Amino acid sequence: MLKNPKWLFAGIISASVIILDYITKQAIVEYVTPYESIDLIPFLRIVHVRNPGAAFGLFSGLSNYVFIAIYLAAMSLIIIYALKSLHGLELFASALIIGGATGNLIDRLTVGKVIDFIDFFISDWHWPAFNVADSALTVGIIIFLIANLSAGKHTDKLKNEK
């Protein structure tokens, strides 16, 4: 299976996300003090925050063990699904999701919280800070949904033609 080029491609994508996420977070820890803010462009700045919760700080009262258990369960399901039927965009999306989730898992195991550093805002409205892993997860989920929605339309079209 690992000799199959599509699995090698997926592994490279996941590993690239994990490495890029790790390097950027280490740079933030090294060069940006906690809660420091560095303006880049009028709607984007670098910050250094640590998120104990899930997306947007949700469920921050839950134990780190709960997030680790959720990761293990979700990744097991994604990998089982990927082994059975994924190809093309779905495989690429799954590789992004696995890489992003693993990047944040590394933080949970080593720091106990997820390091976030990208602050996107418009005027006084701020999107919650995020990181490379979060970006990969989000893009992966969007691509996965689009691939499946377009596949569903294609399947429906084929059914209607019969």
Order of alpha helices (4+ residues) and beta strands (2+ residues): alpha-beta-beta-alpha-alpha-beta-beta-alpha
